[in-house]
């Protein structure tokens, strides 16, 4: 029997993937800022702001993952033979 993703699971997984990509881009920018050694341009404020934004992004990702997990498990209880394969 083929496994079927619960309704909305594929879309939720795709959105989480996009959000992970955006967070990774921000982390790369943060890494670049942290490694910069300019005498005239102190990136401390930008590093602090970007760190805060990344923390918020990670928190939202965790919340989305938890919602998807809960939704998938609720769907499994309704139909034990299905699961979300992402």
N, C-alpha and C positions, 0 to 999 in steps of 0.2 A: 504494500500500500504506500503510495506517495505521501510524503509529509507536506502539509500545507501550512503556510504562514497564517497566523490569525489575522483577521481584518485590521488593517492599520499598522501592523507590525513592520512590514517592508518599508512603508513611508517613514515610520519612526526611526528605523535603523538607518535609512538613507540620510535623514536629517541629523542624526547623531554623528554619522560619518562626516558630513559637511562641517559640523560644529567642531569635531576633533581636528579637522584640517585647518580651520581658522585659528584654533587655539595653538596648533603647532607653528603656524606662521608667526603668531604673536610671540611665542617662546623663542623662535629664531631671532626675531627682532630684539627681544630682551637680551639674549645671549650676545648679540652684536654690540648692543649698548653697554653691557657690563664689561666687555672686553676693550672698549674704546679707551684710549689714553690721551685725550686731547687736553691741553693745558688751558684752553680758552673756552671750551664748551663743556660744562659740567652736566652730564645727563642724569644727575641724581633725581630730579623731580620727574623726569620722563620715565626713569626706571621704576620709581615708586608708583606712579600712575599705571604703568603697564603691568606691574606686578599685581596691583589691585584688580585690574580688568581681567587678567588671566585667572586669578583666584575665583572671581565671579563666574567666569566661563566654565571652569572646572566644576564648581558647585552646581551650575545648571546642567552640565553633562551628567553628573552623578544623579541628579534628580530625574533627568530624562531616562537614564539607564534603569533606575529603580521603577519608574512608571512602566517602561516597556517590559521589565521583568515581571512585575505584578500583573500586567495585562496578559502576558504570555501564560503565566501560571493559572490565571483565572480561566483562560480559554482552554487550557489542558484539562481542567476539571470538568469542563463542559464536554470536551471531545478528547479523551485520553490518547488517541492515535495521532494527534497532530502536535507540531511544535514549530517554533520559529527558528529557521536555520540561517542565521546571519553571523 
